[in-house]
Amino acid sequence: MGRTVKDFQFMSEPYGLAEQVHAYLLSEGCKCKQKNGETVYQKGSGLMMGPTFIKFTVMNGGARLEGWQKMAILPGVYAGEVDVGSFVGIAVKGPLKARMNYIENLIMQYGGRPAFPGMYQQPVMQNPYQPPQPSQMPLSGNAQAHSDRAAFCTDCGSALTQDSKFCAVCGKKVE
């Protein structure tokens, strides 16, 4: 229960973003209202289902997008707020989710990035092991006969037997 809140960070000021979000929400039939000291965009009157709300705030170096629905006990009687991800009021949350996704896409176009810990994953090295080059490997015994072939798989780096045609670990054909 509660609101769905998404925070975003910007490297520079997103001039014009708030006006574009405002125009989009008005074009969707939302009404800009003051509720409990907050400027929110409301869709629906709540006669059969609770109305849906979106709040968009631009602050220093960031933006916050909030979405929720009022939970109706009786027509016009509300018990609280329900977040976008819950099952309650799922029939009217589809359009609410679509509006929030559209606004998120606008934010991304203005250079916004999600502002939560671990938002950027560190690049993962695909194959940190680099097998030794044939010129760096000492040759001994029967390896002299196969000096043109590496003793290690060039794909995964595991050791190869002398007469293997495929790597036993990754299955790549030995060249």
N, C-alpha and C positions, 0 to 999 in steps of 0.2 A: 504494500500500500504506500501511497505517497506520489511523488512526482518522478518522472524520468528526467534526469539532469545530465547534460553533456556540455563539457567545457572545452574550449578551443584556444590555442595560442596563435599569435601573429608575430611575424618578424617586423612588419611595418603596419601603420594604421590602415584599417580597411575602410577607406573613405567611400561612402555611398552604399555600403553593405546594409546598414540599418534601413535606409530608404527603400532599397530594393526588396528586403524582406517585408517591410510594411506594405508596399504596393502589391506584392505577391499574395499576402494573406488577405488583403482587402479584395483582390480579384477572386479569391476562393470563397468569398461570402462571409468571411470572419468580421466581427465587429470589434473595434478597438475600444476597450473599456477600462475603467479604474475599479479594481476590486481589492479591498483591504490594503490600499496604498500602493498597489502594483499596477503597472500598465500591462494588460493582457489582451490577447486576441481570442474571442469566444466564438465558437461555432455551435449553433443549436440553442434551443430555448429550454430544453430539459423537461418537456411535457411527458414524454414517454421514456426517454433515456436521459441520463445525465449529460449536460453540455460538455464539450471538449474545450480545452484551453491550451494556448501556446504563449509562452513568454520568451522574448528575445532581448538580451541586454548586451551592449557593446561596452567594454570597460578598458582600462589601460592595458594594451597589449593582448587583449583576449576578448572572448565572447562567450556567452552562456545561453544555451537553448534548453528550455524546459517544456515538457508536455505532460498533460494529465487530463483526467476526466472526473467530474463530480459523480459520486456514487449516489444514485437515487433510491431512496427507500419507498417513497410514494411520489406521485407526480408533484414536482416542485419542492420536495423535501429531500435534502441531501445529508448524507452521513459523513462524508469526507472525500479525500482525493484518492484516485486510483491511478497507478502508473501505466504507461503505455504497454508494458510487457505482460501484465496480468490478464487473466481470462475474463474478468468481470467487464461487461459492456463491450465484448469483442466485436459486435456488429458495427459500432460507430468508431472503433479504434483503427480500422483499416484506413479510412481517409486521414485520420490524425497521423498515423505512421507515415503515410505517403507525403503529407505536408512537411513533417519533420525531416524526412529523407531529402526532399527537395531543398529545404533550407540548409541541411548539411552539405549538399552538393554546391550550393551558392557559397557557403563558407569556404569550402575547399578551393573553389575558383578564385577566391580573394586571397588565397595563401594561408588559410587557417589549417592548423593541425591539431588532432586530439591532444588535450592537455591532461594526461594521467600518467602515473609512474609506469615506466617500461613501455612507453608508447612506440619507441623505436627499437627494433631488435638489432642486436649486433650482427654484422655479417658473419656467416658461418663459412669456414674454409671447407671446401668440398673434399679435397684430398690433401691433408697436411703432410703426408709422407711423400717425399720425392725419392724414387729409387735411384741408386747410384748409376752413373753412366757407364757403359761398357768399358770405356777407356780408363775408368777409375778402379775397376775391379781387378784383383789379382787373378791371373790364370794359372791353373795347376791341373795336372793329370789329364783326364779326358776333356776338360774344358778348353784345352788348346784347340781341339778339333772344331769346337763350336764358338770360336772367339768372336764371330760376327753376331751372335745372338746374346742378349742380356740374360743373366741368371735370375733376374727378377721381373715380375709382371710390370709392364709399363703403365697399366691402368690402376692396379690396387697396391703394387709394391711387394706382394708376397713372393717368397722364393719359389723358383721353378726347378723341376727335375730336368736332367739333361735331355731326355727324349720326349718331354711333354709337348703336346701340340696345343693344349688349352690350359689356362690357369685353373688350378684346383679350387681356388677361393672365389673368384668372380666369373669364371667361365669364358673370359675373353680369349680369342685365338692368339697364340704366340706368334710373333712375326720374326 
